[in-house]
Amino acid sequence: MMKRILLSALGVTLSFSTFAQNEIDALRNSTENLHGTARYRALSGAFGALGGDLSAMSINPAGSAVFSSGALGLSLGNINTKNNATFFGKGISEENSDFDAEQLGGVFVFADPDEYVNKFSFGVNYQKTSDFEDNILRFGGRNNKHSVVDYFGEHAKGFRVGDLKTKAGESISDAYRDLGTNGSFSLQQAFLGYQAYLIEDEKNGNGDNETSYLSNAKIPVDQLFLQETMGRNYKLSFNFGLSLNSKFYLGMNLNSHNIKYRKDTRLIERNFEVGSNVKEVDFRNSLLTTGGGFSFQLGGIYREKDLRVGVAYQSPTWYRLEDETTQFLASSVDDSGAIKTHVIAPDVVNLYEEYKFRAPGQWTLSLAYIIGKRALLSADYQYKDYTAMRYSASYLQSENERIKNLFTGASSFRFGTEFKATPALSFRAGTSYEQSPYKDKKMTGNLTGYSLGMGYDFGGISLDFAYNTAKRSSEYQMYEIGLVDRAQVDTRWNSYMFTVLFKL
């Protein structure tokens, strides 16, 4: 049975910068992707000035007051993710699909056409904001620059070799747990590398006080890296809206956010350079992040005949999060001509203290034009300042500085159109463009997406379908120190969404 330990703030300081939460995780927890009803997705989410859709409330809460009557909706869909990765000239492709509920919600409308406040609406909507389920990334190649042994060597710098040894009667798990509780994440990593005979002290006559280390590996080396993620982020919104003489629409959302994210990584190294004492390495890490948060949204829509103008503000999201990590390391090492296998498998789950994280807010400006009863055009502009991402704990200020240095504000543009072939049959299309949140666009490039869809209104029930595709390029770095070579990753998403809407 795994032993669970709560790491001190000192241990968390280093772990956040090297394995657990860092600026990449901050970005993941600050990003809301295009999810929602099929009609919303078919217009690429350009719904800020239109309203009248359950997912439109997630962009502009005033949209609930546009409904002429109440409605209940359920959206189901399949998301296909394909990652094409290139590492030292070698390309590997991985593809996976995930079928899941996308959205569930309803809105209730109370109308009195004789009053100035002629409509009041209340809605509840549970909607996915990010999907990490069964997302697989795999890449590998022959690396002539670095080995994972360099990762352990970098962590070991400055630590006494005596601290990397087990005491009399002490097990690997006990020593690893003690280093996490009373030491640091870096000390744990140095311990793993030393116990697996990947690194050794220089033996300069300092005994257990030696703090310099040598690598037992020679490069180049064949590397294969595998990452698999699971989990989803959701937002539960409680919506309140009202209509002022069917000309001004105002709304507010109170949002509860839920995060569950798991990442498992594995790196295998083999076929080292001739003469290398290290023959093979298998290094595995698991991270589980769970928690919740709160945000609010305010929005308004102005209607002048066939023209609609919308503005909405989403507050920062204030999270409380927890992390768990586990590790495993195995090696095959030449010991005076005999190949010995060392398995370092601490029976320990590292529990990190709960921490606070603030995701940035967002502004949305929207414009829509209704062309009679046959068609509409809609556009949204959104802005989010990613430098506003913040960890609140004092021991995470180094991560906040990295966020300021790496990120910038980013704009996104969404355009959508709908054409009614008949009063019941509609065809839809859209496109979206999202700027990279990084100053260095190589880290994560701009995102472009396109959408198509259709819907049929049977009267009391309507059925909608949407297809979305999007692509983005990025660079992936396995570890922050030691093994810092990056893979080029091109990701494409294809999704098919179906919504059934019941009118009340």
Phi, psi and omega in degrees: 000133181296133173272139184248132180233143175265120183276146180286169179301325179298316179294323181295325182307311183281324185294325181294329183275353185232328182223311183282232186289136174214194184294333178292319177292325176300317179295317180300319181282355180252000186253128172247119182273176182283102178225158177142202182293161181295322179293317178300314181289328181295332176264017180057028177079010181279074188231009187298329180258353184270309185065195178071021179218143185296324179279338176298332177297334181286343176262310179228108184297343177292344183297338180292329182285351177282336178304136176276338177208170181291162181203151173234135184220148176226133181237131177234150181192173179237131178244124178252128180241129178235122178251120174254113185244140177235128183220117183051045173083357181253129181256138177223138181242138175228139182223140179211160179228151180220124177256132187197163171289132184262324188199145175212126181187178179201160177223142180238131187242132177240114189243145173216093187297346182273351182259156177295314169276088192270000180202138173231137182230147175226130183223155174227128182220128178250116190221139175291141176246335176210147182230119179245006190296127174053035177273117187246132175235129180221133176206161180187166180176181179266112186266119179257016181243313187217156171237162176296341175300327177296327177299312180291324178296320179295320179292329185284341185305126176091349179267142176295137178295334177298331179283347182263004180256152174279146177277169180301125179079003182265133179275166176302316182296318180296318180294317180298318180295318180295321179293326178287322182286317186250355181241244183202169176298317180300322178294322175298318181294318178299320178298315179301310182297322181289316182292335178271003179063030175277329176231158175214156181286157186287346178057059179267018180089010181265358179061224181290352179269002179297136182235008178249145188226155177243150175272139176266010182248150173236133180257162015284167182212146175278129181237141173227121183244135179229130174233133175230129179244154176218157177120170180210151171252137180232157175229124176257118185248132170254118191248142175228128181219160176210155179244131177255099177058030179055028180237319175245136177236131180234149181203162179216140173243139167248119191246135171250126184251143178232132180237131168217116186220129176235134178231123175245127178236151178214130176240127177244129176239134177206173181059053175292167176303146178304133181097354178286132175289326176280127182254327182201145179225139175228109186240124184234142178222144175229138178231131174237122177243127177226156177159187181211171182203180182221143172210169174224160179225145175232142181203160177214152176228132175250131183242123176230098185055247184265002181256137177229136179235133181232151173218139181214149178232129171251127181291167168303156175256125182260113185254152163238121189232155176227148180236147170230141177225149171224156182220155178211138178218131175229146180216153170242122188228140177282117179243092180056044177093347178256130179275118181246141179258131179240122179249115179250098185235080180301129179275059190221136169253120177279120177254125181261146180303144176303138181226161180256142177222138179245117174274148186289157174280182184209141173252142177228127173245135188224151178216134179218149178228127180264123181261091182058221176252015187249334188204167175208155174234138184216145179216140176234142171238131180232147178224134178221130180264103184285348175289349180275358175297136185215134162266136188273334185293142182297329182282002177248015182296332178296325177291322177297323177293321177297321178299315179298322184281331187265329191252171179211178173285150183223140177254154173223150182231135178229135179228138179213156178216152178222138179231128178266108177291324173221171177303339183256332187255126181234144174241143187222156177204159179195169176212154181217152179218127183232124180289153176293140176279354182269147170293318176271104187293347177291330181298311174212123183276182176290152179253133175237141182216158179221156183212152175220155178188173178206161179210155178225129182258112180271001183112275178276343181227140173234145179241133182229148179225144179216147172237131178233143172223143180209156179216153179201144176253148180205171174244140182240129179245126186296314183222156185279339178225156177081281178263091190246010180289143187251144172263145175270123185238125174250120184245135175232135177247135172232129182225150179232123188234141180230133180231135170246129183239125178256125179270135184263000000 
